[in-house]
Amino acid sequence: MRNLLATTALAALLLATGAAAQTPVSELAKPPADAKRFTIMSPAGRHGEIQYWTAPDGAVMSRMSLLLRGQAWEEDETVRLGADGAIAEYELRGSSPQGDVAETFRVADGLAVWKSQIDGGSAKYTRPAFYLPAGFSPIAGNLPIERMIATGQDVDMLPGGRAHAEKLATATVGTGASAQTVTAWSITGLSGTPFAVWTDANGATFATIGGLSFIRAGYEGDQPALEKAQDEALARKSPELARTLVETPSVPVAFYDVRAFVDGKRFAEHQTVVVDKGKIVAVGPIDKVKFPKASRIVDGKGMTLTPGLWDAHMHVGDDYTGPSELSLGVTSVRDPGNNDALTQARRARRAAGELLSPHVYASSLIDGKGPNTAQIANVAATREEAIQLVDAAKAKGQVGVKFYGTMDPAWIAPAAAEAHKLGLHVHGHVPAGMRPAQAIAAGYDEVTHIYFVAMQAMPDDVVNHSNGIQRFQGVGRYAKDMDLNAEPMKSLIADMAKRGTAVDPTLVVAESLFVPENGDLSPSYAPYVGTLPPTVERGFRQGGFAPADGTTRADFRASFKKLVELVGVMHKAGVPIVAGTDGSGLELVRELELYVEAGFTPAEALAAATSVPARLVGADKHTGTIAVGMDADLVLVDGDPSKTIGDLRHTRLVMMDGKLMEADKLRAAVGVQGRPAFEAAE
């Protein structure tokens, strides 16, 4: 149920004959009346279903329909098991937002061969190994997990890797005759960090729970309790990480002879930065700054010390998000929407020293009710409810509210006014039917995603449906033709600069959706190839959205180029730009590389991930810059980002609140086996 971004004559023949064409919905498999049903759901409601059954010839089959904020998946899956119980033949058909879904796998004559929409390969097959498809694969994703639970043994995976299951917790679901006990298992080896899967008493998959949950039909009401139980069970492992990955120096720490990014705006050579008791106590040239003899000296020759980075758009997924972000040098994140109860619980555990995590500045996500409601939203049905949800965000300890695309435009001004009265930051998607200038006039302090800024210049039919797939397809079709020096963009940019309205562009998201064809290696992830499980690295070659009729990939790429240009024009005009990923965090430095392409200097790009977001959330008086009196949130990187911004990937030491962490140990804790490459290669 988990969608993982995961040379012989015979191999060549099988690769050449793999499925290649989109299968229309009318030709996908028809489930029988007695098929087992799973509901795809979130707190926002139902998004689709999966049905499973065994065909007369013994093949195990599934049929999935999923509609998520205007993005549609229609697929079927056919699996035949071999004598060893593993997958011997596999086929996935249908369509997705990326276009065709066409994937095959086969074992024959001691050789396993696969062909997907993004790759193809082969491997000798000498013992049981489970193929994990690149596509959305309900059955194939379940089978290795059920095998581990049945045998108590790890399983080998194809294209590579080894999976492990560990019991987490049990829970009772259902009532009366439908009541049963289910078990949560922590699965590792597939996605880098652990995730949970629930099984029934027979070891069959019962549910996977998260922002998007898959749960056996009839038990949808048990989703919140299962999510709470698995989060608490996974959380019991977190205090050990907080203890073992962090060192609290007993003496001052002197970063000696570093290139330092000081004052939030410039690089200075041959500097010494001294930290004591969690604060920066001295900054200056090496021949002028003195430090106590008992200090711990970090030789920074050839290295660069920067403020701890900010990921200004990170939906915290679980407790492992913390070590993962810290390994990248990120000491502060803005979470622009999540399960608020889990956010509050993590905040409390971090304060108690039981969770290793960056500082999290969280917003409550508020949306209206409709087919494109955000799956993690607090949902309002009326203007009054929208205002009440703003009040609730303040009561929960959030620092902001993020409005979403299904909000009634008429609710924005009163809800934003309430937020400002309470001291909350207002940001978000632009609701369908509004343009960004209207949202800003109604109270937005910040616009999220560059394609919502571009909505100012889009035709009405795009704007009126911009809470669904049109926010991508419409912008991909028309953005290339925007004149950024003419109306309506000229006035919008000038007004944003005058008001100080910020933008969280997430250019890396737009790049991933508009630029690559299936099989292209993403520049966001290219430096990390070889450091993550093969099932994860396959996702590095996931293509973008398939262009709608009448558009081409060239149109999408031209529109993306114009979006990059738009960020540069806004920056030059004085619009605050903050760097975020809306992804795993690995994409952050690529975001900064795109800013440099847009015309930022490396120093200006780095400021977008340090001092500018700190100022945006009102934290700039204590963090975000290297200066005397500031919190010791720092990262030491190997290289010279003043010339090559990509060198920020090469973290060596991270300091947060004056505590030291080795980046290599943080990477290992989240399943990253090695350092990123200095130069990405196809």
N, C-alpha and C positions, 0 to 999 in steps of 0.2 A: 504493500500500500504506500510505499514511500518512493517519491520521485527523486532519485539520486542523480546528482550531476556526475555521475559516475560514468610460409611461402613455398607452397607446393602447388603442383598442377591442380590437385583436388581443391585446395583452398581458393585458388584463383577462379576455378569453375563455380564453386559455391558462392563466392563473393559476387561474381558477375550475375548470378541468377537470383540474388536476394530481392525481396519485395522493394519496389521503387515508386509505385504510384499511389496517390491518395485514394482511399476507398470511400465512396459516398456513403452517407448515413443509411440510405435505403438498402445498401448491400452488406451492412454489418450484421453480425450474428443476431438472431432473435432468441432471447432467453425463454425457456419453458416456464410454465405457470408455477412450477415448484422450485424455481431458482432461489438460492439464498440471497437475501438483500442486505446491503449495507448503505447507510445514509451518509452523505458527505455534508457536513454542517459546520457552523461556527456560531458564536453568540449572536450574530446578525440574522441567523436563520438557516434554511436548507439551501444547499447549492447543487445538489445532484445525488446520484446513487450509483452503486456498483452492484451487479448481479453475478452470481457464480453458479455454475452447474457442471455436471459431467455429461459429455455427449455420448450417444450410443456406441461410438467406436472407442470409448475410453478416454478421449482427450478431455482435459480440464479446461474450462472456458470462463471468460468473464466478459461483461459488457458494461462500459462506463460512460455516463453522461455527466458533465460538469460544466456549470456556468458560473464564472467568478468575475464579477464586476465587468460584464460584457465580453469576457474572454471565454471561449467555448472549446471544450475537448469532447470529442465523440470517438470512442475506441472500442475495439474488441481484442481479445487475447486468446490464443490457443496454445496449450502446453501439453506435450506428451513426455512422460517420464520413462527413463531407461531402466534396465534391470537393477542398476545400483541405486535407484530412487531419486537420482538427480534429473535435471532437465536434459532430455535427449533431442527434442525438437521444440522450437518456439517460433511463434509469429505474432507480431503486434501490428494492427492496421487501424486506419482511421484518419482523423485530422485534429490539429491543435492550432493555437495562435501562431506557432512557428511554421505552420503549413502541413506538409505531409507527415503522417506517422507511418513509417514502414520499416519494420525491423525483423530480422530473422536470425536464428541460431540453430546449429545442427551438430551433432556428434556422429562421426562416421569413420570407421577404420582407424581408430585411435587418434583422431584429430577433431578438435572443436573449432568451428568457424562461425563468425558472426558478421552481420552487416546491419548497420543502423543508419538513421538519417544523418548522423554526424561522423561515423567512422566505420571501419571494418578491420577485422583481424583474425588471427588463428593462433592456436596453441596445441601442443601435444596433450592428449587426454589419457592419463594413465591411472587416475583414481577419481572418485566422486568429487565433482566441483559444480557449484551452482552458478549459472549465468545470471548476472544482474543487468537488465536492459538499461539503455540510455534513456528510453522513454518512460512515460507514466505506466507502471507495470504492477497492477494489484496482485496477481497470482505469483509472478516470479519474485516479487518482493517479499511475499509471505513464506514461500517454500523453504528457504534456508533457515529462517527463524524457527519454523515449526520443526525442522529436522534437528536443530540444536536442542530444542526443548525435549524432543522425543528421545534423543540419544544421550544428552548431557555432554556432548562433545562439540568442539569448534568445527566449522566447516570452511573448506577452501572455496574461493569465489573466482569467477571469471568476469572480466578480463584479468583480474588479479586481486590479491589480498586474502585475508582470512578473517572470518567473523566469529564473535564470541557473544554468548548470552549469559547474563547473571541475574538471578532473581532479585526483584526490588521490593514488591509489596503485594498484598492481596486486598480484595474489596468484595463486598456483596452488592450485586446489582439486581434490579427488577424487584417485583413484589409477587406474593402468592405463588402460583404454580410456575411463574416465569423467573423466580428468584434463583440466582446461581452465584457461585464464587468465581471470580476471575483473578488472574495473576499478571502483574506487571513485570516485564523483563527489561533490563538495561542491555542494549545492543551496541557493541563497539566493533570497529574494524571496517564499517561501511561508509560512515560519513565523517570520520575524523574524530568527532566527539560523541559521547553516548546519547542515544535517544531511546524512548520507551515504547514498548509494544505490549498490549494486553492480550492474553489468551484465555480460553475457557478450560474447563476441567479435562477436556480431551486433548489439550495442547493446540487447538485450532485458533487462529487469529480471531480476536473479538473486537479489538479497536486499536487505533493509533490516535492519540489525542494531542492537539496543539492548536495553533491559530486556525488551522483547517483540520477538522477531525473526521475520521472514518470510523463509524460505529455500527454494530449490528442493529438492523432495523428493529424497532420496538423498545430500544434502550436509550433513545436520544436524551431522555431526561436525566440519565446518569452521567452525562458528559462532564458537568462541572465538578462532581465529586471525584471522578477518576482523574481529572486534571490536577485537582488539589492533592490527591494522594500520591500521584507520580512526582509532582514537583517537590513535595515534602520528602519523598524517599530519595530522589536524586540530590536534594539539598543536604542530606546527611553526609554526603561525601565531600562537601565543599569546605568545611573547616580544616580538613587536612591540607588542602591546597593552599588555604590562607596561611597556614603555619609553615609549610615546607618550602614555599616559593618566595618568601619574603624575608629579608634580613633588616633588622633595625640597628643601624650603626650606633655604637656607644661613644664614638668620638666624632668630631667634625669631619666632613668629607670634602676634599678639595679636588675638583676637576681641573687638572693642571695642563696648560698649553693646548687648550681647545680652541677651535673656531666656534664662537658663540653667536647665537641669534639674539641680540640684545635689544631692549626697548620696544620689542614688537615690530621692528621695521628694518634692522640692518644686521649684517654679519660683521663681526669683528675678529681679527686674527690674533693668535697667541694670547688668549685670555685665561685667567683663573677665576673659577666660580666656586665659592665656598658655601657649604650648607651646614647648618647646625640646628639640631632640634626641630627639623621640619621646615626651616626657613632659610632663604638665601641671605647670607650675612655679608658677603663681599663679592664684587664683580669688578674686574679690571685687567689691565695688561699684566703679564707674568712678572715683570720686574717691579711692579708697584703694589701688588696684592700680597699681603703676608697672611699666614695661617699658622695655627698652633703646631708645635712639633709633634704632638700626639695624633695629628690628623691622619685620616686614611687618604692616601693620595691615589687618584685615578689618573694615570698617564693618558692624556687625550691627544697626543701628537698625531696629526693626520686625521683626526676625527672631529665631528661637529656636535656641539651641545645645543639643543633647541628646547624651548618649552615643551612640556607634554602636549601631544597632539590632541585635537578634538575631532571626533566623528560627529558631525552636526546632524546626522540622520541615521540613527542605528536603533532598530527595533530589537531590543534585548531578547534573545531567544530562550536562554537558559543560563544556569550558573557558569557554564563554560565560556559564555560570551565574554566574561570578565578577563580571564587569563588570555583569551585569544586577542582581544583588543589591546591589552597591555603588552603582549608580545610584539605588537605593531607600533608601540610607542604611544598609544592612545591612553591618556589618563583622564579624559573627560568625554562623555557622550551625551548627546541629546536624544532621548527616546521620544519620538513624536507620536506615539500611540501603541498601546499594548493592553494586555489583560491587567487592569489597574490593581486588582487584588494581589496578583503575583508581583507587580512592581513594588507595592507597599511592603510585601513580605521580604523581598530582596533588600529593600532599603533598610529595614529593621535588622536583618542579618548582617548586612555590611557594617552598620553602626555598632553591632555587637562584636565585630571582629571575626565573624563566622563565614564571611563571603569575600573572596578576592575579586574586586571589581573596580573599574574606574568610577569617578564621580558621575552620577547619572542625574541629568536634569530632565525630568519627565513631564510630558503633557498628556492630558486625557484626550482621546480621539472621540469627537462627537459627530454623528451623522444623522441624516433623516432615514426614513424607512422606505425601501424600494428594492427592486431586483439587483441594483448595483451597490447596496449598502456595504461598507467596509466590514470585513469579517471579524474585526476585533473592536468594533465601535460600541460606544455608549449611544443607544438609539433614541432619538426624540421623535415623537409623533406630532408635537405641537410647539408653538413658540414658547409657551410657558415651560414645557418640559426641557427645551433647549437651554433656557436660562437656569433651570434647576440643575441641569447637568454641569453647567459652569460652576455653580455654587458647590456642587459635589466635588468637582476637581480641586477646588481650593481646600475643601475639608480633607481631602485625601493627601494633601501635602504636595500636589503637583505645582510646577512653576509656570505652566501654560496650558492652553487648550488648542487643539488642532481641529479645525472644521473640515468637513469632507464633502465629496461631490454630490451627495443626495440631499444635503441640507436645503431647505427652502430658502431662496435668496432673501426673502423678507425677514427671516429670523437672524440674519448675520448681524445687522446693526445693533439690535437690542442685546443679543448674546455677547457681542464684542464689548459693548458698553458695560455690561455686568462684569466681564472679565477684567477690563481696565480698572473698574472701581475696586476690584479685589486685588489688583497688582499682578494680574496674570498676563503673560505674553500671548498674543493671538497670531496664529499662523495656520497654514493649511493649503489644501487643494482649493481651487475656485469652483463653487457649486455650478452645476449645469444651469445654463441660462444666464450666467453672469460672465462678465469679462473682468480681468484683473483690476482695471481702474475702478470698477464699481466695488469690488471686494475691498480694495484699499480705502476707498472713500467711506465704506461701511465700518472700517475699523481694523483691517488686517495690518499687523506690524511686519509681516513677512509672508512672501509667497513661496510655497514649496513646489519644487520641480520646474525646470526651465520651460517645459512644454505648456505649463499653465501661464507663464508670462507671455509666451507666444500666442496664447488664446486671444489676446487683444486684437490680433490681425486676422483671425480665422473667420470664415463665413459663418452665418447664423446656424446653418444645419450642423456644423461641427460644435459650436459653442453650446447649442441646445442639448447635445448628447455627450458632453465632454466628461461625464462621470462614468462612461463605459469605454468601449474600445476606440471611440472617436478621439479621445485625448491622445492616442498614439497614431491611429491611421489618418486622422484629419491633419494633424501636425506634420506627419510624414509626407502627406500629399502637398501641402500648401506652404510650409515654412520656408522652403527654398526660395520662394518668390517675395518674401518680406523685404521691404526697404526700411532699414533700421534708422535711416536719417530723414524719413518722411512720416506723415501721419498714417496710422494711429500710433505707431511705436515711438515716434519722437516725443510726443507729449507724455506718454506713459513713462518713459525712462526719465524725463526731466522731473515729473511729479514724484517719482520714487526717490530720486536723488534729493529733492527738496525736503521731502518728509522723512528721509532716512529709512525708508521701507527696505528691508533686507530681502535677499533671495538665497534660497537653498537649492542650487541648480540640479544637483545629482546628474551631472553630465554623463557619468559612467552608466547610469540607467538608460539614458537616451542612446548612448553609443551601443549598448548591448542589444537594444530593440531595433535600431535602425540600420546598423552598419554590417554585421556579419551574416554571411551565409552559413548554413549548417556545415560544420567541419572546420570553419575558420577558428584559429586560435585567438582567444580574446587577449588583447594587450593588458587588460587588468590582471590577468592571472598567469600570463606567460612566464614571468620570473619565478613562479612557484611550482612549475612543472617538475615532477620528480620528488616533491616533498610531501605529497598527500596521497591518500589511498586512490588506486586506479579508478574506483567507482566514482570518486569525487572529481578526479581530473578529467574524466570524460566530459563533464559539464562545462569545462573550459572551452569546448568547441561547439557549444549550443548556439544555433543561429538565432537571428532576430525574428521579429514578427514578419510573416509573409505579407508582402505588399498587397493591398486590396486591388480589385480590378481597376484598370486604368492607370496604375502606378507601377513603378519598377524599383528594384533595389537601388539603382542609380538615383532615382528621385529621393528615396529615403536617405541616402548618403549625402546628397546635396542639402537636404533639410537639416541633417545633423550638423553639417559644416556651418550652416547659418545659425544654428543654436549656439555653437561654440563662439561664433562671431558676436552673437547677442550678449553673451556673458562678458566678453571683452569690452563691448560698447558700454554696457551698464557699469562695469568697473571703472572705466575711464571717466564716466559721468559722475562718479561718486556714490553709486549704489552699493551698500555693504553686501559682500558675497561671503557666504560661509560654506565650508566644504563638508559634505556628507556623502554617504555611500548608498543608503537604503539597501544594503547587501550584507555580506559577511564581515566587512571591514577590510578585507584584502584589497579592495578597490580604491582605498583612500588616496594612495600616492598617485594612482592613475588619474584620479580627479584633479589633483594638483598639476600633473603633467598637461592635462587638457587646458587648465587655466593659463599655463605658460604658452601653450599654442595659441590661446586667445589674446595674448599680448601682455599678460602679467609678467613682471620680473619674478625670478625665483623667490626673492624676499617677499613680494606681494602675495604670491601663491601660498607661501608658508604662513603668512599672517592670516590668511583665510581659514587656516586650520589651527590657529593659536589665539592671537589677541582679538581678532574680530568676533568669533563666536563667544569668547569670554565676555567681551563688552556687550554683546547682544543679550545675554542672560543676566547681566549685572554682576558677573563674577570677576570682572577685570581689576577690582581693587586688591584681589588676593591671588589670582592665578592668570595664566595666559601669556606672561612675559618673564624674561630673565632680568630681574632688577632687585636691588636690596629691599628686603622686607616682604618679598613675595613668597608664597608657598613653594616648596621644593618639588614641583611637578616638572620633571625633566626627562629628556631622552638623549642618550649618547649614540650617535650613528657613525658608521664607518664610511667615510667618503666626504664629498664636498657638495652639499645641496645648493650652495650659492651659485654653483655652475651647472650641476646636474640634479634637478629636483628629485629624480628617481632614486638618488642615494638615500633618501629617507627610509627606504625599505630595509636598510641594513642596520637594524637596531642591535645594539650590543648590551647596553645597560638602560634600565628604566628606573626612575625614582618617582614615587608618588607619596605625598605627605611626608617626605624625608626618608621613606623606606626604600631599600634597594632591591631590585629584581634583575636576574640575568635573563636576557631575552631568549637565549637558547633553551633554558629550562622551562620558560613559559611556553615556547613553541612545542616542546616535547609533551607538555601536559595536555595540550589540545590536539595531539596527533599529527603535528607537523614534524616531519623527519628531515631536518636540515634547514639551512639558510636559503633565502631566495637568491637567484642568480643576479649578478651585476648587470648582465646583458641578456635580454630575452632573445631566444632564437626559436624559429619555427621548427 
